[in-house]
Amino acid sequence: MTSVNRQHAWFWCLTLLACSLQVTGCRNEESGSGSAALRKQLIQGPTMGTTYHITVCTPSTEKVDTGQLKQDIDQLLVEINQEMSTYIKDSELSLFNQAEPDQWLPVSPAVVKVVSAGLELSEDSGGAFDMTVGPLVNLWHFGPDPGKRTLPPEEKIEAARQKVGYHHIQVQESPAALKKLIPEVYVDLSAIAKGYGVDAVAELIEARGIENYLVEIGGEMRARGVNQRSEAWKVGIEKPVSQTRVVQKIVPLDNLSMATSGNYRNFFEVDGVSYSHTIDPRTGRPAMHGLASVTVVGKNCMNCDAIATCLMVLGPAEGYNWVKERNIAAYFIVKTDAGFTERFSPAWQKQFGEEQ
C-alpha cells in the first residue's frame, strides 16, 4: 500500500531501532542487571509499500519468542494489505473501486471501521479530508505516473472534481459492506491505513502481555511503557527541508500515537510558483499556504494519521483553529520569508509543556 498523496516526515528513533537491523529480522539486546533489567528486542520488515520497525522491551526474566511474534505481525499486515491496498488488484478495496454503483459490496469489518473514520473526518473538516481525491491527485501529476508536470487546464480540473466527493460513499456495519453512488468514485486509504496498521500491530503486541513497545509504520507510530533504559520513548520530528535530514524537535511518547505530514519533498514548480502534492479536495487544486509540516499526537494512530493529512489541506491558520476547537495536540512548522516558525496547539502545549 503506497501513499500517492501523502509525504510522511522521516523520523529518528533515539533507540536507533531503524539503524540496528537489516531489511528484515529480529535482534535481542539486554541492558541493566538483576530482576529490573530490560531486554530490548527489535523486529522489522517491509509492508504497505514502506517498512515497519518495532521495539519491545521486556524483563530479562521473561522470554518472548520474537520469531513467532514477527510471523504473526507479518501475517496481520498481509491481511490488512489484502483488505485495503489499491495496488493489489483483488483486495477488498480494489474490488470496491471496480464495482458497479448502487450495490452493497461485502467487506471486512476493518475496512468499514477505517472508511467510517475517514468519512467522519471528511464531514467534520468540511471536505478537507477526502479519501476519493485520487483523480485530482493524478491530474496534478502526483499519482503513480507523474509524467510531465504541467498545470492541468481548467476544464480537466472541473471534470476530475465531478468524480471526487466523500458523499458518494456509503457504509453499512452489519453485515459489513460499502456502496458507491457514482461509478467513477475511487477510494484510496493511504492517508489513514498505515495509522490503522500501527494500532492493529500495537493491539496484537499488547494481547501477548507486552507492556513496553514502540511500533512504527512508514513514519506513523504508537508507544507504550518505557524503553530499554526505563525511560519514556523519544522520537524525533524532522526539520522540513528537502536537502538534508536533521531533527527539528524531540518528543517523548508515553502511551501515545504520533503522525507527521509534510509538503517539503514532493512538489514541482512552474513559472516560479511551487505546487505541492497536497491537493485540496474543496478546490481541486494544490493547497497554497506556508504550512511545511504538521505533527499530531493522540491515543489513536489511525486518527492522528488522517488528521495530519487533513491539517496539511487546512493550512496553518484554519488548521490551528480547527484543532484548538477540538482539543487536538498538533505541532505546526510554517515556512515564512524569514525562515521557519513553530506553533503549538493548546493541547500540545498542555501535553508537552511547550511555550509559544
C-alpha positions in Angstrom: 0.0 0.0 0.0 1.8 3.1 -1.2 0.8 6.6 -0.5 0.5 8.8 -3.6 -0.8 11.9 -1.9 0.9 11.9 1.4 4.5 12.7 2.4 5.4 11.4 5.8 8.1 13.2 7.7 11.1 11.0 8.2 11.7 10.2 11.9 14.6 9.4 14.1 14.0 7.0 16.9 16.5 7.6 19.7 16.8 3.9 20.4 18.3 3.6 16.9 15.9 0.8 16.0 15.9 1.5 12.3 19.7 1.6 12.1 20.4 -1.6 14.0 18.9 -4.1 11.7 18.9 -5.5 8.2 15.9 -5.2 5.9 14.0 -7.9 7.8 14.6 -9.9 11.0 14.8 -9.7 14.8 17.5 -8.8 17.3 17.8 -9.0 21.1 19.8 -6.7 23.4 19.9 -6.5 27.2 20.5 -3.5 29.5 21.0 -3.2 33.2 21.3 -6.1 35.7 19.2 -8.2 38.0 15.5 -8.5 38.0 15.0 -4.9 36.9 16.9 -5.4 33.7 15.0 -4.9 30.4 15.7 -6.9 27.2 15.3 -4.9 24.0 14.0 -6.9 21.1 13.8 -5.5 17.6 11.6 -6.6 14.7 11.3 -5.0 11.2 10.2 -5.8 7.7 8.5 -4.4 4.6 4.8 -3.6 4.4 2.4 -1.2 2.7 5.0 0.0 0.2 7.2 1.1 3.0 8.8 -0.6 6.1 7.8 -1.2 9.7 10.1 -1.1 12.8 9.1 -2.4 16.2 10.9 -2.4 19.5 9.6 -4.3 22.5 11.2 -4.2 26.0 10.5 -6.9 28.5 12.1 -8.0 31.8 15.1 -10.2 31.2 13.4 -12.9 33.2 10.6 -13.1 30.6 11.3 -14.8 27.3 9.5 -13.5 24.2 9.6 -15.6 21.0 10.3 -12.7 18.6 10.4 -15.1 15.7 6.8 -16.1 16.3 5.8 -12.5 17.1 7.3 -11.3 13.8 5.5 -14.1 11.9 2.2 -13.1 13.5 2.8 -9.4 12.8 3.7 -10.1 9.2 0.5 -12.2 8.7 -1.6 -9.4 10.2 -0.1 -6.8 7.9 -0.6 -9.1 4.9 -4.3 -9.3 5.9 -4.6 -5.5 6.2 -3.0 -5.1 2.8 -5.4 -7.6 1.3 -8.2 -5.6 2.7 -7.1 -2.0 2.0 -4.4 -1.8 -0.7 -5.2 -0.2 -4.1 -2.1 -1.9 -5.5 -3.4 -5.4 -5.0 -6.0 -6.0 -7.8 -8.2 -8.4 -5.8 -8.0 -6.6 -2.5 -11.4 -5.7 -0.9 -10.8 -2.0 -1.7 -9.8 -2.6 -5.3 -12.9 -4.8 -5.9 -15.0 -2.0 -4.4 -13.3 0.6 -6.7 -14.1 -1.7 -9.7 -17.7 -2.4 -8.6 -20.8 -1.0 -10.2 -22.7 1.7 -8.3 -25.8 1.4 -6.1 -25.0 -2.1 -4.8 -23.6 -3.2 -1.4 -20.3 -4.9 -1.7 -19.4 -7.1 1.3 -16.1 -6.1 3.0 -14.4 -6.9 6.3 -15.3 -5.0 9.5 -11.8 -3.5 9.4 -12.5 -1.8 6.1 -15.8 -0.4 7.4 -14.0 0.9 10.5 -11.4 2.7 8.5 -13.7 4.1 5.9 -16.2 5.2 8.6 -13.5 7.0 10.4 -12.4 8.7 7.2 -16.0 9.8 6.4 -16.5 11.2 9.9 -13.3 13.3 9.5 -14.4 14.4 6.0 -17.7 15.6 7.4 -16.0 17.3 10.4 -13.5 19.1 8.2 -15.9 20.3 5.6 -14.3 18.1 3.0 -10.7 19.0 3.6 -10.1 15.3 4.1 -11.4 13.1 1.3 -10.5 9.5 0.5 -11.8 10.0 -3.0 -9.4 12.7 -4.0 -7.3 10.3 -6.2 -8.5 11.6 -9.6 -7.3 15.1 -8.7 -4.0 13.8 -7.4 -3.4 12.0 -10.6 -4.4 15.0 -12.7 -1.9 17.2 -10.9 0.9 14.6 -11.7 1.3 13.3 -8.1 -0.1 9.9 -8.8 1.9 6.7 -9.6 2.6 8.1 -13.1 3.9 11.7 -12.6 4.7 12.2 -16.3 5.5 15.8 -17.3 4.5 18.1 -14.6 2.5 20.9 -16.1 -0.6 22.8 -15.0 -3.8 21.0 -16.0 -6.4 23.0 -17.9 -9.4 24.3 -16.1 -11.9 22.0 -17.8 -9.9 18.9 -16.8 -9.9 20.1 -13.2 -13.6 20.5 -13.2 -14.1 17.1 -14.8 -12.0 15.4 -12.2 -13.8 17.2 -9.4 -17.0 15.6 -10.6 -15.5 12.2 -9.7 -14.4 13.3 -6.2 -16.6 13.5 -3.1 -16.8 11.5 0.1 -20.6 11.9 0.0 -20.6 9.4 -2.9 -19.7 6.6 -0.4 -22.0 4.8 2.0 -21.1 2.3 4.7 -23.0 -0.5 6.4 -21.8 -2.0 9.7 -23.9 -5.2 9.8 -23.3 -7.0 7.6 -20.1 -5.0 6.8 -20.4 -3.5 3.3 -19.7 -0.5 1.2 -21.7 1.2 -1.6 -20.7 3.8 -4.1 -23.3 6.2 -5.6 -21.5 7.0 -8.8 -19.4 4.7 -11.0 -16.3 6.9 -11.1 -15.7 7.2 -7.4 -12.3 5.7 -6.3 -11.3 5.3 -2.7 -7.7 5.5 -1.5 -7.0 4.8 2.1 -3.3 5.6 2.1 -3.7 8.6 4.3 -5.3 6.6 7.1 -4.5 2.9 6.7 -0.9 3.0 7.9 -2.2 4.5 11.2 -4.7 1.8 11.4 -2.0 -0.8 10.8 0.1 0.7 13.7 -2.9 0.4 16.0 -3.6 -3.2 14.9 0.0 -4.3 15.5 0.1 -2.5 18.9 -3.0 -4.3 20.0 -1.6 -7.6 18.9 1.6 -6.9 20.9 -0.5 -5.9 24.0 -2.5 -9.1 23.6 0.7 -11.0 24.2 1.1 -9.3 27.5 3.9 -7.0 26.4 3.7 -3.6 28.1 6.7 -1.7 26.7 6.8 -1.2 22.9 7.3 1.3 20.1 5.6 0.5 16.8 6.3 2.4 13.6 5.0 2.0 10.0 6.1 4.5 7.4 6.7 7.2 10.0 3.5 6.7 11.9 4.0 5.4 15.4 2.5 4.4 18.7 4.3 3.8 22.0 3.5 2.4 25.4 5.5 2.0 28.6 9.3 2.6 28.6 12.4 1.9 26.6 15.4 -0.3 27.5 16.6 2.4 29.9 13.2 2.5 31.6 12.6 6.0 30.2 9.8 7.3 28.0 10.2 6.5 24.3 11.7 9.5 22.5 11.3 10.2 18.8 12.4 13.0 16.5 10.4 15.2 14.2 12.3 16.1 11.0 13.2 19.7 10.1 11.1 20.4 6.9 14.0 20.9 4.4 14.4 18.9 1.3 18.2 19.0 1.1 19.1 17.1 4.3 17.6 15.3 7.2 18.1 16.7 10.7 15.9 16.6 13.8 13.8 19.7 14.5 12.3 18.5 17.8 12.4 15.5 20.1 9.1 14.3 21.5 8.6 11.9 24.4 5.8 9.4 23.8 4.1 7.8 26.8 1.0 5.7 25.8 0.6 8.0 22.7 0.5 7.8 18.9 2.1 10.3 16.6 1.8 11.0 12.9 3.5 13.7 10.8 2.8 15.0 7.3 4.7 17.5 5.2 4.9 19.3 1.9 8.6 19.8 1.5 9.7 16.8 -0.5 7.1 16.3 -3.1 6.3 19.4 -5.2 7.0 20.9 -8.6 7.5 24.5 -9.9 6.0 26.3 -12.9 7.0 29.9 -13.6 8.5 30.3 -10.1 5.3 29.0 -8.3 5.5 25.9 -6.2 2.7 23.3 -6.4 2.6 20.8 -3.5 1.3 17.3 -3.6 -1.3 18.2 -1.0 -4.5 18.6 -3.1 -7.4 20.4 -1.5 -10.5 18.4 -2.4 -12.6 21.5 -1.9 -10.9 23.5 -4.7 -9.4 20.7 -6.9 -6.0 22.4 -6.7 -2.8 22.1 -4.6 -3.1 23.8 -1.2 -1.3 27.1 -1.3 -0.1 28.1 2.1 3.0 28.2 4.2 2.5 25.0 6.3 5.6 22.9 5.7 4.9 20.2 8.3 2.4 19.2 10.9 2.6 16.6 13.7 -0.4 15.2 15.5 -0.3 13.3 18.8 -3.2 11.3 20.4 -4.2 7.9 21.7 -5.3 6.5 18.3 -2.7 6.4 15.5 -5.4 5.9 12.8 -7.0 9.2 13.7 -3.6 11.0 14.0 -2.6 9.8 10.6 -5.8 11.1 8.9 -5.8 14.4 10.9 -2.2 15.2 9.9 -3.2 14.9 6.2 -6.3 17.0 6.9 -4.3 19.8 8.5 -2.0 20.0 5.6 -5.0 20.9 3.5 -6.5 23.3 6.0 -3.2 25.1 6.5 -1.6 26.9 9.5 -4.4 29.3 10.3 -7.6 27.3 9.5 -5.9 24.2 10.8 -4.8 25.7 14.1 -8.3 27.0 14.8 -9.7 23.6 13.9 -7.5 21.6 16.3 -7.9 24.3 19.0 -11.7 23.9 18.9 -11.4 20.1 19.1 -8.7 19.9 21.8 -6.2 18.1 19.5 -2.5 18.2 20.1 -0.8 19.4 17.0 2.6 21.0 16.2 2.9 23.2 13.1 6.1 24.2 11.3 5.3 27.2 9.0 7.6 28.5 6.3 7.9 32.3 6.2 10.2 34.7 4.3 12.4 34.8 7.4 12.6 31.0 7.8 10.5 28.5 9.8 8.3 29.3 12.7 6.7 26.9 15.2 3.2 26.9 16.5 1.7 24.6 19.1 -2.0 24.0 19.7 -3.1 24.5 23.4 -3.5 20.7 23.7 0.1 20.2 22.5 1.3 22.8 25.0 -0.5 21.1 27.8 0.8 17.6 26.8 4.5 18.6 26.4 4.8 21.8 28.4 5.8 23.9 25.3 5.6 27.7 25.1 4.9 29.7 22.0 
